[in-house]
Amino acid sequence: MSIPDHSQEVPLVASIDVGTTSSRVILFNMLGQEVSKHQIEYSTSASKEKFASVGARRFSVDGNSSPGAGTGTAGAGTGTSATESRLNSSTPIFSAEGIAIEATEFLEIEDLEGPSVPTLSFPRPGWVECNPIGILAHVVQCFAANLISMNKVNSDRISSKLAPYRIQCIGIANMRETTLVWSKKTGAPIVNYGIVWNDTRTTGIVTEKRNSTPQALQDRLRAKTGLPLYSTYFSCSKLRWMLDNEPAVRDAYENGDLMFGTVDTWLLYHLTSNHAFVSDITNASRTGFMNLDTLDYDDELLKYWDISRDKIHLPKIVSSAEYYGDFTIPECIKTNLTPIAWSLLCDFTSRTPPVPIQGCLGDQSASLVGQLAFKPGAAKCTYGTGCFLLYNTGAKKLISNHGALTTFGYWFPHLEDKDHAQPHFALEGSVAVAGAVVQWLRDNLRLIPKAEDIGPLASRVNDSGGVVFVPAFSGLFAPYWDASARATIMGMSQHTTASHLARAAVEGVCFQARAILKAMSSDAAGEGQKDRDFLEEIGEGTYEKSPLSMLAVDGGMSRSKEVMQIQADILGPCVTVRTSSSSECTALGAAIAAALAYEKREDRKLWKDLKDVKKWIMYGGVEPGEKPKDGFEPPQARIFRSKSLDTDRRRKWKLWEAAIERCRGWTDIVEDGVNTMGNNSTAAKNM
């Protein structure tokens, strides 16, 4: 699509980033800098109970504080001095990524009072649900808050004779696999929850499938999806569970009224004027229904999960960077906004030309793009609620033989370079628990008062004192893929201290990252490499000589220099750890996708191509080696290299592998009864 020339305005791109524990909207400029940002941390079923007695503070989108406001209406209601007193003494709230949360005019903590459904719920052990309407409302609230901020900034810029900012386009990044269903007739959710990616309620379904499926069929289906068939992680088993356990969902399915989608599809459907019903390949490839070769739904996969194309509406699978529709505000969340916010948003959506939504990436793929890891062989690791590693394999699809999964990194079809315009594959490894183990140590064990204390506490000792902590609270993901494993702490003695436990918890995350990198490097090297450990070998053709020698990191735990040094020590001398220059890689990746979506090169006002993205974000608009313009200083990244001794590092790795074997198959043993305890090792080996 073509846009008119706005030479007197500075273009920005808006990024909507919906995570597991919060939603945010950020406005980026050409340098990849944040011009404006607003974020809402979700309330949870646990936080509502925990903080109901102390109250919570909400902020309206006009920036005014509104203590004790009613849930669902930003800025509504007034507080009392008693409420203010409770607020001033209330316990701080923390995100699952391990970051302390304090409300500001840019960050809102969702109201914890009132009878409404929290955005994130944990109704049973292992169950995690989200509120679809709540997520949609938070996105719009954050967007309105950014418009307020931009208007204020533009007033100052105009008075200073500077060109005003203008939002040119919008991109979306979202938590993947989370499964939502809604009505074709009304657009409303069929049930008032979606099943979040880390929910484990489908363990029985995937176990039954595994036990009843011939190995040849398993191998064929896995080659199509690139995913392990029998993990609770992906959308296929979640949709099957809803159909089997929710009569309303089943009725909508039988009547042809059922719409299925992940969070990206839900947002795009409600935030575009044409109700775009689409999903980009990075999200669609996580459902378990998509064929990696055809880039479309596969009849054999649908049949395997007993899903009929004739009875369900599946979103069209599209690229990560193309025009989806023009931004609009859904009526269903009008009551969640103040009149001022609604009026402001209506003015924005009536703008000429309208603002398109045209970038979409699953969060981990968005982080890969935001880390500027465009070259095949580039790897990144994001430490959030979980831990996610992606390795860019370019246009080459690699099916892992070592426990990693195959997914899509991105697809920017309008780029002039044919190699860059092709869909880019990635190998991925996922750790279910990363920042969440810090939250557990803080909230459940009360080992630390603040999440950011984990690094200093762990660094008080040189090692874990023989303690190994496998934080498999909801099973093991890559490369082990054991949904029946559970968290274990082994090797404790009377010598064990809080510091040893903290260090063992951090090491547990870092060891899993090492296991994934080992698997990926073996896959990249080709067949016959199963038993080789490229992270330990030094020499020609080994890991040190491969493109994986640098690991780019971002996310909450990456902010701790102590934690990242532990990660570097566990990886060893073959890998250097580099922190991201941007604190918002995920949101930045979605912004890049949107800015590159225009078919005509001249319409791309921020960046022309991937090379241009690096030129502006990393070097301030000049070629590498040249002096930056206007005093621009390239963002600095921190580098961490291993300081560990080879003998110590290898000994600790053997302890980790032994601990993994002992924690596997735990829930199977529990379900089988006490009499099977003697078969523990046999059961684990047969997983």
C-alpha positions in Angstrom: 0.0 0.0 0.0 1.2 3.5 -0.7 1.2 6.4 1.8 1.5 10.2 1.3 4.6 12.1 2.1 4.8 13.4 5.6 8.1 15.1 5.4 7.4 17.5 8.2 6.8 14.7 10.7 9.1 12.1 12.4 7.8 8.6 11.8 7.3 6.2 14.7 6.2 2.6 14.9 4.0 1.3 17.7 4.6 -2.1 19.1 2.0 -4.1 21.0 3.7 -6.7 23.2 1.4 -9.1 25.1 3.4 -11.3 27.5 2.5 -13.9 30.1 2.3 -11.5 33.0 1.9 -8.1 31.4 0.9 -6.1 28.3 2.7 -3.1 27.0 2.7 -0.7 24.1 5.9 1.1 23.1 6.6 3.7 20.4 10.0 3.3 18.7 11.9 5.8 16.6 14.4 5.1 13.8 17.2 4.5 16.3 15.3 1.8 18.0 14.8 4.1 21.0 11.7 4.2 23.1 9.8 7.5 22.6 6.9 6.4 24.8 5.9 3.3 26.8 3.1 2.1 28.9 2.7 -1.2 30.6 0.1 -3.0 32.7 1.0 -5.9 35.0 -1.8 -8.4 35.3 -3.5 -9.2 38.5 -3.7 -13.0 39.2 -5.9 -15.2 41.3 -3.1 -15.4 43.8 -2.4 -11.6 43.9 -6.0 -10.7 44.3 -6.1 -12.9 47.5 -2.7 -11.7 48.7 -3.3 -8.0 48.2 -7.0 -7.6 48.7 -6.4 -6.3 52.2 -3.9 -3.6 51.2 -5.6 -2.3 48.1 -3.9 -1.2 44.8 -3.4 1.9 42.8 -4.6 2.4 39.2 -3.7 5.1 36.8 -5.9 6.7 34.3 -4.6 7.2 30.8 -4.5 11.0 31.4 -1.7 10.3 33.9 -3.6 11.1 37.0 -3.4 8.8 40.0 -6.6 7.1 41.0 -6.3 5.1 44.2 -8.9 2.4 44.8 -10.5 2.7 41.4 -12.9 0.0 40.3 -11.6 -2.8 38.2 -12.0 -2.5 34.5 -12.3 1.3 34.4 -9.1 3.2 34.2 -9.2 6.3 36.3 -12.7 5.8 37.6 -13.6 6.4 41.3 -11.8 8.3 44.0 -9.8 7.3 47.1 -9.9 8.2 50.7 -7.1 9.0 53.1 -7.5 5.5 54.6 -6.9 4.0 51.1 -3.9 6.2 50.6 -2.5 4.9 53.9 -2.9 1.3 52.9 -1.3 2.0 49.5 1.7 3.6 51.1 2.4 0.6 53.3 1.4 -2.1 50.8 3.8 -4.9 49.9 5.6 -4.4 46.5 4.5 -6.5 43.6 6.9 -8.4 41.3 6.7 -9.8 37.8 7.4 -13.4 37.0 10.5 -12.3 35.2 11.9 -11.3 38.6 11.6 -7.5 38.3 10.2 -5.3 41.1 7.0 -3.5 40.0 6.0 -0.1 41.1 3.2 1.9 39.6 4.3 5.0 37.7 2.6 7.2 35.1 4.1 4.7 32.6 3.4 1.5 34.4 0.0 0.5 35.8 -0.7 -2.4 38.1 -4.0 -3.9 37.4 -6.6 -3.3 40.1 -6.5 -6.1 42.7 -9.8 -5.2 44.3 -13.3 -5.9 43.1 -15.2 -9.0 41.9 -14.0 -9.1 38.3 -12.0 -12.1 36.8 -8.3 -11.5 37.1 -6.3 -11.5 33.9 -4.2 -14.5 35.0 -5.7 -17.4 37.0 -4.4 -20.6 38.5 -7.6 -22.6 39.2 -5.9 -25.9 39.9 -2.3 -27.1 40.3 -0.7 -27.0 36.8 -3.6 -25.0 35.3 -2.9 -21.4 34.0 -5.7 -19.4 32.4 -5.9 -15.9 30.9 -8.9 -13.5 30.5 -9.2 -12.7 26.7 -11.2 -9.5 27.2 -8.9 -8.4 30.0 -5.9 -8.7 27.7 -7.6 -6.8 24.9 -8.6 -4.1 27.3 -5.1 -3.7 28.6 -3.7 -3.4 25.1 -6.1 -0.6 24.3 -5.5 1.2 27.6 -1.7 1.1 27.0 -2.2 2.4 23.5 -4.3 5.3 24.7 -1.7 6.1 27.4 0.9 6.3 24.7 -1.2 8.7 22.6 -1.5 11.0 25.7 2.3 10.9 26.1 3.0 11.5 22.4 0.6 14.4 22.3 2.4 16.0 25.3 5.8 15.4 23.7 4.6 16.8 20.4 3.4 20.0 22.0 6.9 20.5 23.4 8.5 19.7 20.1 6.4 22.1 18.2 7.0 24.9 20.6 10.7 24.2 20.2 10.3 24.3 16.4 10.9 20.5 16.0 8.9 18.2 13.8 6.2 16.3 15.6 6.0 12.5 15.9 3.5 10.5 13.9 2.7 6.8 14.3 3.2 5.3 10.9 2.3 1.6 11.5 1.7 -1.0 14.3 3.3 -4.4 15.0 2.2 -7.1 17.5 4.3 -9.5 19.5 2.6 -12.1 21.7 3.0 -15.1 24.0 2.6 -18.1 21.8 0.6 -21.4 22.0 -2.0 -19.8 24.4 -5.3 -21.0 23.0 -8.5 -18.9 22.7 -11.9 -19.7 21.2 -14.6 -17.3 20.3 -17.9 -17.0 18.5 -18.1 -16.2 14.8 -21.6 -14.6 15.4 -20.7 -12.3 18.3 -16.9 -12.1 18.4 -17.2 -12.8 22.2 -15.2 -15.6 23.9 -17.1 -18.9 24.1 -15.7 -19.4 27.6 -14.2 -16.6 29.7 -10.7 -18.0 29.7 -7.9 -19.0 27.4 -5.4 -21.8 28.2 -1.9 -20.3 28.6 1.1 -21.9 27.0 2.6 -23.3 30.2 -0.6 -25.0 31.4 -0.3 -28.7 31.9 -3.9 -29.9 32.1 -3.5 -31.9 28.9 -0.9 -34.3 30.2 -3.4 -37.2 30.1 -4.4 -36.4 26.5 -0.8 -36.3 25.2 0.2 -39.4 27.2 -2.7 -41.4 25.7 -1.8 -40.2 22.2 1.8 -41.2 22.7 0.9 -44.7 23.9 -1.6 -45.3 21.1 0.4 -44.0 18.1 2.8 -46.2 16.1 6.3 -44.9 15.9 6.3 -44.5 12.1 3.3 -42.2 12.4 4.9 -40.2 15.2 8.0 -39.6 13.1 6.0 -38.6 10.1 3.9 -36.1 12.0 6.8 -34.7 13.8 8.6 -34.1 10.5 5.6 -32.0 9.4 5.3 -29.9 12.5 8.9 -29.7 13.7 7.4 -30.1 17.2 7.5 -32.9 19.8 4.0 -34.5 19.5 3.5 -35.3 23.2 4.1 -32.0 25.0 1.4 -30.0 26.8 3.1 -26.9 25.4 1.4 -26.6 22.0 -2.1 -25.5 21.1 -3.4 -28.7 19.5 -3.9 -30.6 22.8 -5.3 -27.4 24.4 -8.0 -27.1 21.8 -8.8 -30.8 22.1 -9.2 -30.4 25.8 -11.7 -27.6 25.4 -13.7 -29.6 22.9 -13.8 -32.6 25.3 -14.5 -30.7 28.5 -16.4 -27.5 27.7 -20.0 -28.2 26.4 -20.3 -24.6 25.1 -17.1 -25.0 23.0 -18.4 -28.3 21.7 -21.8 -26.9 20.8 -20.2 -24.0 19.0 -18.0 -26.5 17.1 -20.9 -28.6 16.1 -22.9 -25.5 15.0 -20.0 -24.1 12.9 -19.7 -21.0 15.2 -16.3 -21.8 16.7 -13.3 -19.6 15.9 -9.9 -20.8 17.1 -6.8 -18.7 17.5 -3.7 -17.8 19.5 -3.3 -14.4 21.1 -2.1 -12.8 17.8 -5.3 -13.9 16.0 -7.5 -12.7 18.9 -5.9 -9.2 18.9 -5.8 -8.8 15.1 -9.5 -9.9 14.8 -10.6 -7.2 17.3 -8.1 -4.4 16.5 -8.6 -4.3 12.8 -11.6 -2.6 11.1 -11.9 -5.5 8.7 -11.8 -8.2 11.5 -8.7 -9.8 10.0 -8.8 -13.5 10.9 -5.1 -14.4 10.4 -2.1 -15.8 12.1 1.5 -15.3 11.1 3.7 -18.3 10.5 5.7 -17.9 13.8 2.5 -18.3 15.7 0.7 -20.8 13.5 3.7 -23.1 13.5 3.2 -23.5 17.3 -0.3 -24.9 17.1 0.6 -28.4 16.0 -1.7 -28.1 13.0 0.6 -26.4 10.5 2.8 -28.1 7.9 6.2 -26.4 7.8 6.7 -27.2 4.1 3.3 -26.1 2.8 2.9 -23.1 5.2 -0.7 -24.2 5.7 -2.9 -26.5 7.9 -2.3 -30.1 7.3 -5.3 -32.5 6.9 -3.4 -35.4 8.5 -2.5 -33.3 11.5 -6.1 -32.1 12.0 -7.4 -35.6 11.7 -4.9 -36.8 14.2 -6.4 -34.4 16.8 -9.9 -35.2 15.6 -10.5 -31.7 14.3 -12.8 -31.2 11.3 -12.1 -28.3 9.0 -15.8 -28.1 8.2 -16.8 -27.4 11.8 -14.2 -24.9 13.0 -12.9 -21.6 11.7 -9.1 -21.6 11.5 -7.2 -18.3 10.8 -5.5 -17.8 7.5 -1.7 -18.3 7.8 0.2 -15.3 6.6 3.7 -13.7 6.7 5.1 -11.7 9.6 5.2 -8.5 7.7 2.2 -7.6 5.5 -0.9 -5.4 5.7 -3.5 -7.1 7.9 -6.0 -4.2 8.4 -6.4 -0.7 9.8 -6.3 -0.1 13.6 -9.6 0.3 15.3 -11.1 0.1 18.8 -13.5 -2.8 19.6 -16.8 -1.7 21.2 -16.5 -4.6 23.7 -13.9 -2.8 25.8 -15.4 0.6 25.7 -16.5 0.3 29.4 -12.8 -0.3 30.3 -11.8 3.2 29.2 -12.4 6.7 30.5 -14.4 9.0 28.1 -11.2 11.0 27.5 -9.4 7.8 26.4 -12.2 6.7 24.2 -12.5 10.1 22.5 -8.7 10.2 21.9 -8.7 6.7 20.4 -11.6 7.5 18.2 -9.8 10.5 16.8 -6.7 8.4 16.2 -8.7 5.7 14.3 -10.4 8.3 12.1 -7.0 9.7 10.9 -6.3 9.9 7.2 -4.6 7.8 6.1 -5.6 5.2 8.7 -2.8 3.5 10.6 -2.2 -0.1 9.5 -1.4 -3.1 11.7 1.1 -5.0 9.5 3.7 -6.7 11.7 3.2 -9.9 13.7 5.6 -12.2 15.5 5.4 -14.7 18.3 7.3 -13.3 21.2 10.5 -15.5 20.9 10.7 -14.9 17.2 10.2 -11.2 17.8 13.1 -11.3 20.3 15.3 -13.0 17.7 14.5 -10.1 15.3 14.9 -7.5 18.1 18.4 -8.9 18.8 19.1 -8.2 15.1 20.0 -11.9 14.7 19.3 -12.0 11.0 22.3 -14.0 9.9 21.9 -17.8 9.7 23.8 -19.2 12.7 22.9 -16.4 15.0 21.5 -17.5 18.4 19.7 -15.7 21.2 18.4 -16.6 24.7 15.5 -14.8 26.4 15.1 -15.2 30.2 11.5 -14.4 31.0 9.0 -16.5 32.9 10.6 -19.3 31.0 13.8 -19.4 29.1 13.9 -19.6 25.3 16.7 -20.1 22.9 16.5 -19.6 19.1 19.1 -20.4 16.5 18.5 -18.9 13.1 19.0 -21.6 10.3 17.9 -19.3 7.5 15.9 -20.8 4.7 17.0 -24.3 5.7 14.6 -26.4 7.7 16.4 -28.6 10.3 14.5 -31.3 12.1 16.3 -31.8 15.4 17.5 -35.3 16.4 18.6 -34.0 19.8 15.5 -32.6 21.4 15.3 -29.1 20.0 12.2 -28.2 17.9 11.9 -26.5 14.5 9.9 -23.3 14.2 9.9 -20.1 12.1 12.0 -17.1 13.0 10.3 -14.6 10.7 9.1 -14.0 7.1 9.5 -10.6 5.6 8.3 -11.2 2.0 8.6 -7.7 0.6 12.3 -7.3 1.0 14.2 -6.9 -2.3 16.9 -9.4 -1.3 15.4 -12.8 -2.2 17.4 -14.6 0.5 16.1 -12.3 3.2 12.6 -12.3 1.8 12.2 -16.1 2.3 10.7 -17.6 5.4 13.5 -18.1 7.9 13.5 -21.2 10.1 14.9 -21.5 13.6 15.8 -24.3 16.0 14.3 -23.6 19.4 14.7 -24.9 22.9 12.4 -23.9 25.7 12.8 -24.1 29.5 9.5 -23.9 31.3 10.9 -22.2 34.4 13.5 -19.4 34.5 12.5 -16.2 36.2 9.6 -18.1 37.8 12.1 -20.0 40.0 13.3 -16.6 41.4 9.7 -15.7 42.1 9.2 -19.1 43.9 12.3 -18.5 46.0 11.0 -15.1 47.0 7.3 -15.8 47.5 7.2 -19.4 48.6 10.4 -19.9 50.5 10.8 -16.2 51.4 14.5 -16.7 50.7 14.9 -13.1 49.3 12.9 -9.9 49.8 13.3 -8.7 46.2 13.8 -10.7 43.0 16.9 -8.7 42.0 18.6 -10.0 45.2 19.0 -13.4 43.7 22.3 -12.6 41.9 24.1 -11.1 45.0 22.9 -14.0 47.2 24.0 -16.7 44.8 27.4 -15.0 44.4 28.2 -15.2 48.1 29.4 -18.7 47.5 31.8 -20.0 44.9 29.6 -23.0 44.0 26.4 -24.7 45.1 28.1 -26.9 47.6 27.0 -30.0 45.8 23.4 -29.0 45.6 21.6 -29.5 42.3 18.2 -27.8 41.7 16.1 -29.0 38.7 13.3 -26.4 38.5 10.9 -28.6 36.6 7.7 -27.2 38.3 5.6 -28.0 35.2 7.8 -30.7 33.6 10.8 -30.5 31.4 10.8 -28.9 28.0 13.7 -29.1 25.5 15.8 -31.1 25.0 14.3 -33.6 27.5 10.5 -33.3 26.8 9.2 -35.0 29.9 5.9 -33.6 31.1 5.8 -36.0 34.1 9.1 -34.7 35.6 8.9 -32.5 38.7 11.2 -30.1 40.4 13.8 -31.6 42.7 16.6 -30.3 45.0 19.3 -32.9 45.5 22.6 -33.0 47.4 21.7 -31.0 50.4 23.6 -31.4 53.7 23.9 -29.5 57.0 26.4 -27.4 55.2 23.8 -26.1 52.8 22.8 -22.4 53.1 20.4 -20.0 51.5 23.2 -18.9 49.2 23.8 -22.5 48.1 20.1 -22.9 47.3 20.0 -19.6 45.4 23.0 -20.5 43.3 21.7 -24.0 42.6 18.4 -22.5 41.4 20.2 -20.1 39.0 22.5 -22.9 37.8 19.4 -25.0 37.2 18.2 -22.5 34.6 21.7 -22.1 33.1 22.3 -25.8 32.8 19.1 -26.2 30.8 20.2 -23.4 28.5 23.5 -25.3 28.1 21.6 -28.6 27.3 19.7 -26.8 24.6 22.7 -25.2 23.0 24.5 -28.6 23.0 21.5 -30.1 21.1 21.3 -27.2 18.6 25.0 -27.4 17.9 24.8 -31.1 17.3 21.8 -30.6 14.9 23.7 -27.9 13.0 26.7 -30.1 12.6 24.6 -32.9 11.0 24.1 -36.6 11.5 26.3 -38.7 13.7 26.9 -36.0 16.3 24.6 -37.2 19.1 27.3 -38.0 21.6 29.7 -35.0 20.9 29.7 -32.1 23.2 30.6 -29.1 21.1 30.6 -26.8 24.1 33.7 -28.6 25.4 35.6 -29.2 22.2 38.2 -26.8 21.1 39.7 -27.1 17.6 39.0 -26.9 13.9 35.4 -27.4 13.0 34.1 -27.5 16.6 31.6 -25.3 18.5 34.2 -22.5 19.1 34.6 -22.1 15.3 30.8 -22.2 14.6 28.5 -19.2 14.4 27.1 -20.2 17.8 30.2 -18.9 19.6 28.2 -15.8 20.6 25.0 -16.0 22.5 22.9 -12.9 22.6 20.8 -12.6 25.8 17.9 -10.5 27.0 15.0 -10.6 29.5 14.7 -10.2 33.2 17.5 -12.5 34.5 20.0 -11.1 31.9 20.0 -7.8 33.8 21.9 -9.5 36.6 25.6 -9.5 36.0 26.1 -12.3 38.6 23.6 -14.5 36.9 25.1 -13.9 33.4 28.6 -14.7 34.7 27.2 -18.0 36.1 25.7 -18.7 32.7 29.0 -18.0 31.0 30.9 -20.2 33.4 28.5 -23.1 32.8 28.7 -22.7 29.0 32.5 -22.7 29.1 35.2 -21.0 26.9 33.6 -21.9 23.6 30.7 -19.4 24.1 30.7 -15.7 24.8 27.5 -14.2 26.4 26.4 -10.8 25.2 23.6 -8.8 26.7 21.2 -7.0 24.4 21.6 -3.3 23.8 17.8 -2.9 24.0 15.8 -3.7 27.1 12.7 -4.4 24.9 14.0 -6.8 22.2 10.6 -8.5 21.8 8.7 -5.3 21.2 11.4 -3.9 19.0 11.2 -7.0 16.8 7.5 -6.5 16.2 8.2 -2.9 15.4 10.9 -3.9 12.8 8.4 -6.4 11.2 5.8 -3.7 10.8 8.2 -1.1 9.4 9.4 -3.5 6.8 5.9 -4.6 5.7 5.4 -2.0 3.0 5.5 -3.4 -0.5 7.2 -0.3 -1.9 10.7 0.5 -0.6 10.0 4.2 -0.7 7.1 3.8 1.7 9.4 2.4 4.4 10.1 5.6 6.3 12.0 4.1 9.2 14.2 1.3 7.8 14.5 0.1 4.2 15.8 -3.4 4.8 17.6 -5.5 7.4 20.9 -3.9 6.7 19.4 -0.5 7.3 17.9 -1.7 10.6 21.3 -2.6 11.9 22.8 0.6 10.5 20.4 2.8 12.5 19.8 0.8 15.6 23.4 -0.3 16.2 25.4 2.6 14.6 23.1 5.6 14.7 22.7 5.8 10.9 26.4 5.5 9.9 28.3 2.7 8.4 30.3 0.5 10.9 33.6 2.1 11.8 32.5 5.7 10.9 32.0 8.4 13.5 28.3 8.5 14.8 26.3 11.6 13.8 25.1 14.3 16.2 26.9 12.8 19.1 25.0 9.5 18.9 26.7 6.8 21.0 26.0 3.2 20.0 24.3 1.3 22.8 26.7 -0.6 24.9 26.4 -4.4 25.5 28.0 -6.3 28.4 30.2 -9.2 27.5 30.7 -12.3 29.8 33.3 -15.0 29.3 33.8 -18.2 31.2 36.1 -18.1 34.3 35.4 -21.7 35.2 38.0 -24.5 35.4 37.4 -27.3 32.9 37.4 -30.0 35.6 34.9 -28.2 37.8 32.6 -27.3 34.9 32.6 -30.9 33.6 32.0 -32.4 37.1 29.0 -30.1 37.6 27.6 -31.0 34.3 27.7 -34.7 35.2 25.9 -34.0 38.4 23.2 -32.1 36.5 22.7 -35.0 34.1 22.4 -37.4 37.0 19.8 -35.1 38.7 17.8 -35.0 35.4 17.5 -38.8 35.3 16.3 -38.9 38.9 13.5 -36.3 38.5 12.0 -37.8 35.3 8.8 -39.7 35.4 7.8 -38.5 38.8 4.1 -38.0 38.3 3.8 -41.3 36.6 5.3 -42.9 39.7 2.9 -41.0 41.9 -0.1 -42.0 39.9 0.9 -45.7 39.7 1.1 -45.8 43.5 3.6 -46.5 46.2 4.2 -50.1 45.0 5.9 -48.9 41.8 8.6 -46.8 43.7 11.1 -49.6 43.2 10.8 -49.2 39.4 11.8 -45.6 39.4 15.0 -45.9 37.4 13.4 -48.2 34.9 10.4 -45.9 34.4 12.6 -42.9 33.9 14.8 -44.7 31.3 11.7 -45.7 29.3 10.4 -42.1 29.0 
